[in-house]
Amino acid sequence: MAVRIRMARYGKKNDPFYRLVVADKQRPRDGKFIEVVGTYDPNNKSQKFKADKERISYWIGKGATPSETVANLLKTIG
């Protein structure tokens, strides 16, 4: 099973809100996932990105690969 850390889109039309989820690579973008590890709100100026660093490092240690967008976001938190 190939596992990825990626973003699932939620929110209203023209007002997106994203959850960082750990999901099987073959599942749809907004489909079934294993665990929510963070959130990203591009419209919120004060706190755009929240993530559970411990769970993300746990899943990366287990072999999960972050998507390109998530990898860029993870660089901002270190």
LODRENTI-849747 format. One record per atom (N, C-alpha, C, CB): residue number from 1; residue in three letters; atom name; x, y, z. Coordinates in Angstrom, 2 decimals. Atoms other than C-alpha are relative to their C-alpha. Glycine has a CB too. Layout:
N
PT   num   residuo   atomo        xx        yy        zz
PT   NUM       ALA      CA         X         Y         Z
...
END
This chain:
78
PT   num   residuo   atomo        xx        yy        zz
PT     1       MET       N      0.85     -1.18      0.00
PT     1       MET      CA      0.00      0.00      0.00
PT     1       MET       C      0.90      1.24      0.00
PT     1       MET      CB     -0.97      0.00      1.23
PT     2       ALA       N     -0.75     -1.25      0.08
PT     2       ALA      CA      1.52      3.31     -1.10
PT     2       ALA       C     -0.79      1.09      0.71
PT     2       ALA      CB      0.28      0.40     -1.49
PT     3       VAL       N      0.68     -1.01     -0.81
PT     3       VAL      CA      0.68      6.02      1.42
PT     3       VAL       C      0.61      1.36     -0.30
PT     3       VAL      CB      0.12     -0.33      1.52
PT     4       ARG       N     -0.43     -1.37      0.27
PT     4       ARG      CA      0.84      9.76      0.73
PT     4       ARG       C     -0.60      0.94      1.01
PT     4       ARG      CB     -0.37      0.43     -1.43
PT     5       ILE       N      0.54     -1.11     -0.79
PT     5       ILE      CA      0.40     12.88      2.81
PT     5       ILE       C     -0.38      1.07     -1.02
PT     5       ILE      CB      1.04      0.54      1.08
PT     6       ARG       N      0.47     -0.95      1.01
PT     6       ARG      CA     -1.73     15.21      0.71
PT     6       ARG       C     -1.13      0.85      0.55
PT     6       ARG      CB     -0.46     -0.74     -1.26
PT     7       MET       N      1.04     -0.92     -0.43
PT     7       MET      CA     -4.40     17.88      0.86
PT     7       MET       C     -1.36     -0.45     -0.54
PT     7       MET      CB      0.32      1.44     -0.48
PT     8       ALA       N      1.38      0.29      0.40
PT     8       ALA      CA     -8.15     17.20      0.78
PT     8       ALA       C     -0.78      1.30      0.10
PT     8       ALA      CB     -0.65     -1.12      0.90
PT     9       ARG       N      0.68     -1.29      0.06
PT     9       ARG      CA    -10.35     20.13     -0.22
PT     9       ARG       C     -1.36     -0.06      0.66
PT     9       ARG      CB     -0.15      0.44     -1.45
PT    10       TYR       N      1.30     -0.17     -0.66
PT    10       TYR      CA    -13.27     21.24      1.94
PT    10       TYR       C     -0.38      1.47     -0.15
PT    10       TYR      CB      0.04     -0.43      1.51
PT    11       GLY       N      0.43     -1.40      0.06
PT    11       GLY      CA    -15.23     24.49      2.23
PT    11       GLY       C     -0.98      0.25     -1.12
PT    11       GLY      CB      1.19      0.90     -0.16
PT    12       LYS       N      0.99     -0.41      1.00
PT    12       LYS      CA    -17.58     26.41      0.01
PT    12       LYS       C      0.67      0.32     -1.32
PT    12       LYS      CB     -0.79      1.21      0.50
PT    13       LYS       N     -0.48     -0.42      1.31
PT    13       LYS      CA    -17.24     27.38     -3.61
PT    13       LYS       C      0.70      1.35      0.15
PT    13       LYS      CB     -1.16      0.08     -1.03
PT    14       ASN       N     -0.84     -1.19     -0.07
PT    14       ASN      CA    -14.52     30.06     -3.96
PT    14       ASN       C      0.45      0.34      1.42
PT    14       ASN      CB     -0.75      1.17     -0.57
PT    15       ASP       N     -0.45     -0.19     -1.37
PT    15       ASP      CA    -13.74     29.69     -0.23
PT    15       ASP       C      0.58     -1.32      0.52
PT    15       ASP      CB     -1.16      0.50      0.92
PT    16       PRO       N     -0.51      1.33     -0.34
PT    16       PRO      CA    -11.49     26.62      0.07
PT    16       PRO       C      0.63     -0.07      1.38
PT    16       PRO      CB      1.01     -0.43     -1.03
PT    17       PHE       N     -0.63      0.34     -1.26
PT    17       PHE      CA    -10.21     25.02      3.25
PT    17       PHE       C      0.54     -1.40     -0.21
PT    17       PHE      CB     -1.01      0.07      1.23
PT    18       TYR       N     -0.63      1.28      0.27
PT    18       TYR      CA     -7.80     22.10      3.16
PT    18       TYR       C      0.37     -0.71      1.29
PT    18       TYR      CB      1.23      0.19     -0.86
PT    19       ARG       N     -0.51      0.84     -1.07
PT    19       ARG      CA     -7.01     19.22      5.51
PT    19       ARG       C      1.19     -0.77     -0.54
PT    19       ARG      CB     -1.10     -0.95      0.55
PT    20       LEU       N     -1.13      0.84      0.36
PT    20       LEU      CA     -3.65     17.51      5.39
PT    20       LEU       C     -0.32     -1.40      0.50
PT    20       LEU      CB      1.35      0.53      0.60
PT    21       VAL       N      0.43      1.35     -0.35
PT    21       VAL      CA     -4.50     13.83      5.33
PT    21       VAL       C      1.05     -1.02     -0.46
PT    21       VAL      CB     -1.37     -0.33     -0.62
PT    22       VAL       N     -0.80      1.16      0.40
PT    22       VAL      CA     -2.63     10.55      5.18
PT    22       VAL       C     -0.98     -0.97     -0.66
PT    22       VAL      CB      0.76     -0.67      1.24
PT    23       ALA       N      0.95      0.83      0.75
PT    23       ALA      CA     -4.29      8.45      2.50
PT    23       ALA       C      0.76     -0.93     -0.95
PT    23       ALA      CB     -0.98      0.89     -0.80
PT    24       ASP       N     -0.52      0.91      1.02
PT    24       ASP      CA     -3.70      5.57      0.14
PT    24       ASP       C      0.11      0.77     -1.31
PT    24       ASP      CB     -0.92     -1.26     -0.16
PT    25       LYS       N     -0.27     -0.74      1.22
PT    25       LYS      CA     -2.26      6.85     -3.12
PT    25       LYS       C     -1.10     -0.18     -1.05
PT    25       LYS      CB      1.32     -0.43     -0.58
PT    26       GLN       N      0.99      0.28      1.03
PT    26       GLN      CA     -5.02      5.25     -5.21
PT    26       GLN       C     -1.39      0.52      0.32
PT    26       GLN      CB     -0.07     -1.47     -0.24
PT    27       ARG       N      1.30     -0.54     -0.37
PT    27       ARG      CA     -7.93      6.82     -3.32
PT    27       ARG       C     -0.21      1.36     -0.64
PT    27       ARG      CB     -0.13      0.11      1.52
PT    28       PRO       N      0.26     -1.34      0.54
PT    28       PRO      CA     -9.67      9.94     -4.69
PT    28       PRO       C      0.44      1.09      0.97
PT    28       PRO      CB     -1.48      0.16     -0.32
PT    29       ARG       N     -0.49     -1.12     -0.79
PT    29       ARG      CA     -8.57     13.37     -3.44
PT    29       ARG       C     -0.81      0.23      1.27
PT    29       ARG      CB     -0.01      1.26     -0.83
PT    30       ASP       N      0.86     -0.26     -1.15
PT    30       ASP      CA    -11.55     13.86     -1.12
PT    30       ASP       C     -0.63     -1.29      0.53
PT    30       ASP      CB     -1.09      0.99     -0.38
PT    31       GLY       N      0.55      1.30     -0.41
PT    31       GLY      CA    -12.13     10.15     -0.50
PT    31       GLY       C      0.45     -0.41      1.39
PT    31       GLY      CB      0.39     -1.06     -1.00
PT    32       LYS       N     -0.34      0.58     -1.29
PT    32       LYS      CA    -11.44      7.87      2.41
PT    32       LYS       C      1.48      0.22      0.31
PT    32       LYS      CB     -0.35     -1.50      0.03
PT    33       PHE       N     -1.38     -0.22     -0.40
PT    33       PHE      CA     -8.27      8.65      4.37
PT    33       PHE       C      0.28     -0.74      1.30
PT    33       PHE      CB      0.28      1.50      0.16
PT    34       ILE       N     -0.42      0.71     -1.21
PT    34       ILE      CA     -6.31      7.13      7.25
PT    34       ILE       C     -0.03      0.92      1.21
PT    34       ILE      CB      1.41     -0.57     -0.18
PT    35       GLU       N     -0.11     -0.90     -1.15
PT    35       GLU      CA     -5.67     10.16      9.47
PT    35       GLU       C      0.14      1.44     -0.48
PT    35       GLU      CB      1.19     -0.39      0.89
PT    36       VAL       N     -0.18     -1.43      0.24
PT    36       VAL      CA     -5.92     13.97      9.51
PT    36       VAL       C      1.19      0.45      0.84
PT    36       VAL      CB     -1.30      0.83      0.35
PT    37       VAL       N     -1.20     -0.43     -0.73
PT    37       VAL      CA     -2.53     15.47     10.43
PT    37       VAL       C      0.18      1.51      0.01
PT    37       VAL      CB      1.21     -0.65     -0.61
PT    38       GLY       N     -0.12     -1.45     -0.03
PT    38       GLY      CA     -3.13     19.18      9.85
PT    38       GLY       C     -1.06      0.67     -0.84
PT    38       GLY      CB      1.37      0.42     -0.48
PT    39       THR       N      0.93     -0.80      0.79
PT    39       THR      CA     -5.07     21.99      8.22
PT    39       THR       C      0.75      1.13     -0.69
PT    39       THR      CB     -1.13      0.56      0.89
PT    40       TYR       N     -0.54     -1.14      0.74
PT    40       TYR      CA     -4.36     24.75      5.70
PT    40       TYR       C     -1.17      0.85     -0.47
PT    40       TYR      CB      0.88     -0.47     -1.21
PT    41       ASP       N      1.05     -0.93      0.38
PT    41       ASP      CA     -6.58     27.79      5.26
PT    41       ASP       C      0.63      1.18     -0.72
PT    41       ASP      CB     -0.82      0.47      1.24
PT    42       PRO       N     -0.67     -1.08      0.73
PT    42       PRO      CA     -5.32     30.09      2.47
PT    42       PRO       C     -0.66      1.37      0.21
PT    42       PRO      CB      0.02     -0.33     -1.47
PT    43       ASN       N      0.69     -1.28     -0.19
PT    43       ASN      CA     -7.90     32.78      3.35
PT    43       ASN       C      0.23      0.61      1.37
PT    43       ASN      CB     -1.47     -0.18     -0.22
PT    44       ASN       N     -0.24     -0.48     -1.35
PT    44       ASN      CA     -6.93     33.10      7.01
PT    44       ASN       C      1.38      0.66      0.06
PT    44       ASN      CB     -0.10     -1.17      1.03
PT    45       LYS       N     -1.27     -0.73      0.02
PT    45       LYS      CA     -4.24     35.78      7.32
PT    45       LYS       C      0.86     -0.30      1.22
PT    45       LYS      CB     -0.25      1.48     -0.10
PT    46       SER       N     -0.78      0.16     -1.23
PT    46       SER      CA     -3.23     35.12     10.93
PT    46       SER       C      0.60     -1.39      0.16
PT    46       SER      CB     -0.88      0.30      1.19
PT    47       GLN       N     -0.50      1.36     -0.20
PT    47       GLN      CA     -2.91     31.33     11.03
PT    47       GLN       C     -0.42     -0.87     -1.18
PT    47       GLN      CB     -0.52     -0.60      1.33
PT    48       LYS       N      0.33      0.74      1.21
PT    48       LYS      CA     -2.81     29.70      7.62
PT    48       LYS       C      0.19     -1.50      0.13
PT    48       LYS      CB      0.82      0.50     -1.14
PT    49       PHE       N     -0.44      1.39      0.05
PT    49       PHE      CA     -1.16     26.40      8.45
PT    49       PHE       C      0.19     -0.54      1.42
PT    49       PHE      CB      1.30     -0.14     -0.80
PT    50       LYS       N     -0.20      0.69     -1.26
PT    50       LYS      CA     -1.44     24.05     11.44
PT    50       LYS       C      0.27     -1.46     -0.32
PT    50       LYS      CB     -1.25      0.15      0.95
PT    51       ALA       N     -0.33      1.40      0.26
PT    51       ALA      CA      0.15     20.62     11.55
PT    51       ALA       C      0.51     -0.66      1.27
PT    51       ALA      CB      1.04     -0.12     -1.12
PT    52       ASP       N     -0.51      0.81     -1.10
PT    52       ASP      CA      0.92     17.86     14.03
PT    52       ASP       C      1.34     -0.59     -0.45
PT    52       ASP      CB     -1.03     -1.13      0.41
PT    53       LYS       N     -1.34      0.40      0.46
PT    53       LYS      CA      4.69     17.52     13.54
PT    53       LYS       C      0.34     -1.44      0.38
PT    53       LYS      CB      1.04      0.94      0.58
PT    54       GLU       N     -0.32      1.36     -0.45
PT    54       GLU      CA      4.92     14.31     15.55
PT    54       GLU       C     -0.63     -1.05     -0.90
PT    54       GLU      CB     -0.45     -0.21      1.44
PT    55       ARG       N      0.69      0.98      0.85
PT    55       ARG      CA      2.32     12.47     13.46
PT    55       ARG       C      0.55      0.02     -1.42
PT    55       ARG      CB     -1.52      0.28     -0.01
PT    56       ILE       N     -0.56     -0.09      1.36
PT    56       ILE      CA      3.79     13.75     10.19
PT    56       ILE       C      1.34     -0.73     -0.05
PT    56       ILE      CB      0.17      1.48     -0.43
PT    57       SER       N     -1.29      0.70     -0.01
PT    57       SER      CA      7.27     12.55     11.14
PT    57       SER       C     -0.19     -1.50      0.21
PT    57       SER      CB      0.91      0.57      1.11
PT    58       TYR       N      0.31      1.42     -0.16
PT    58       TYR      CA      5.75      9.23     12.28
PT    58       TYR       C     -0.34     -0.62     -1.35
PT    58       TYR      CB     -1.16     -0.20      0.99
PT    59       TRP       N      0.43      0.57      1.28
PT    59       TRP      CA      4.10      8.67      8.90
PT    59       TRP       C      1.13      0.01     -1.03
PT    59       TRP      CB     -1.20      0.75     -0.54
PT    60       ILE       N     -1.14     -0.02      0.92
PT    60       ILE      CA      7.19      9.75      6.96
PT    60       ILE       C      0.97     -1.12      0.37
PT    60       ILE      CB      0.71      1.37      0.04
PT    61       GLY       N     -0.84      1.11     -0.45
PT    61       GLY      CA      9.17      7.27      9.07
PT    61       GLY       C     -0.54     -1.35     -0.43
PT    61       GLY      CB      0.15      0.03      1.49
PT    62       LYS       N      0.63      1.24      0.44
PT    62       LYS      CA      6.68      4.56      8.08
PT    62       LYS       C      0.02     -0.17     -1.52
PT    62       LYS      CB     -1.42     -0.07      0.49
PT    63       GLY       N     -0.11      0.12      1.45
PT    63       GLY      CA      7.26      5.32      4.38
PT    63       GLY       C     -0.96      0.86     -0.79
PT    63       GLY      CB     -0.20     -1.39     -0.39
PT    64       ALA       N      0.93     -0.88      0.72
PT    64       ALA      CA      4.58      7.89      3.53
PT    64       ALA       C      0.80      1.11     -0.68
PT    64       ALA      CB     -1.07      0.60      0.96
PT    65       THR       N     -0.67     -1.07      0.72
PT    65       THR      CA      5.64     10.43      0.92
PT    65       THR       C     -0.94      1.19     -0.11
PT    65       THR      CB      0.45     -0.47     -1.42
PT    66       PRO       N      0.86     -1.17      0.14
PT    66       PRO      CA      4.31     13.99      1.01
PT    66       PRO       C     -0.13      0.41     -1.47
PT    66       PRO      CB      0.55      1.17      0.83
PT    67       SER       N      0.18     -0.51      1.35
PT    67       SER      CA      2.85     15.47     -2.14
PT    67       SER       C      0.89      1.24     -0.17
PT    67       SER      CB     -1.49      0.34     -0.29
PT    68       GLU       N     -0.86     -1.15      0.28
PT    68       GLU      CA      4.73     18.33     -3.80
PT    68       GLU       C     -0.45      1.23      0.77
PT    68       GLU      CB      0.02      0.29     -1.50
PT    69       THR       N      0.54     -1.16     -0.71
PT    69       THR      CA      2.44     20.98     -2.29
PT    69       THR       C      0.21     -0.14      1.50
PT    69       THR      CB     -1.48      0.18     -0.31
PT    70       VAL       N     -0.18      0.23     -1.43
PT    70       VAL      CA      2.57     19.46      1.19
PT    70       VAL       C      1.47      0.11      0.37
PT    70       VAL      CB     -0.55     -1.37      0.41
PT    71       ALA       N     -1.43     -0.11     -0.27
PT    71       ALA      CA      6.36     19.20      0.99
PT    71       ALA       C      0.42      1.46      0.09
PT    71       ALA      CB      0.82     -0.72     -1.09
PT    72       ASN       N     -0.31     -1.42     -0.06
PT    72       ASN      CA      6.55     22.94      0.29
PT    72       ASN       C     -0.54      0.63      1.28
PT    72       ASN      CB     -0.59      0.71     -1.22
PT    73       LEU       N      0.55     -0.52     -1.25
PT    73       LEU      CA      4.26     23.67      3.25
PT    73       LEU       C      0.82     -0.48      1.21
PT    73       LEU      CB     -1.45     -0.44      0.15
PT    74       LEU       N     -0.80      0.53     -1.11
PT    74       LEU      CA      6.34     21.44      5.52
PT    74       LEU       C      1.35      0.70      0.13
PT    74       LEU      CB      0.21     -1.50     -0.19
PT    75       LYS       N     -1.25     -0.75     -0.08
PT    75       LYS      CA      9.46     23.40      4.63
PT    75       LYS       C     -0.17      1.27      0.82
PT    75       LYS      CB      0.49      0.34     -1.40
PT    76       THR       N      0.23     -1.23     -0.75
PT    76       THR      CA      7.85     26.48      6.20
PT    76       THR       C      0.02     -0.23      1.51
PT    76       THR      CB     -1.33      0.61     -0.41
PT    77       ILE       N     -0.01      0.27     -1.44
PT    77       ILE      CA      7.51     24.77      9.60
PT    77       ILE       C      1.26     -0.73      0.44
PT    77       ILE      CB     -1.22     -0.81      0.39
PT    78       GLY       N     -1.28      0.63     -0.35
PT    78       GLY      CA     10.84     22.99      9.45
PT    78       GLY       C      0.01     -1.45      0.04
PT    78       GLY      CB      0.43      0.46      1.27
END
